[in-house]
Amino acid sequence: MQFLDEYQPHTYALLRIITGFLFIWHGTQKLFGFPVEYPFELSTLTYTAAGIEIIGGALVMIGLATRPAAFICSGTMAVAYWMRHGMNDFFPILNRGELAIMFCFAFLYIAAKGAGIWSLDKK
């Protein structure tokens, strides 16, 4: 599958863009009830997470201040996992924490690698 080697920068850029894009909607759900109502009561911590999801997701998506934004988003998802999921059951498939884990490690990878192509940081 060496033919994919030349597309590594492009697939990484797509990973960064789509990860940020998907993250934004978790924040809009909490703050605006869009595209679907948030099913839990909002707290100060939830409002803070929503702000990080919207602003951090947008920054990662457009590739601006990518490393610090992705690092903060990664930490937010680590906290979310342990506060909402990790204490309920050991296995992520049982505690429904797979998405938080995937976001956490995707953002951690983005923080380590940087913005890459198709980003404002690259300009």
Secondary structure, 3 states (H helix, E strand, C coil): CHHHHHHHHHHHHHHHHHHHHHHHHHHHHHHHCCCCCCCCCCCHHHHHHHHHHHHHHHHHHHCCCHHHHHHHHHHHHHHHHHHHHHCCCCCHHHHCCHHHHHHHHHHHHHHHHCCCCCCCCCC
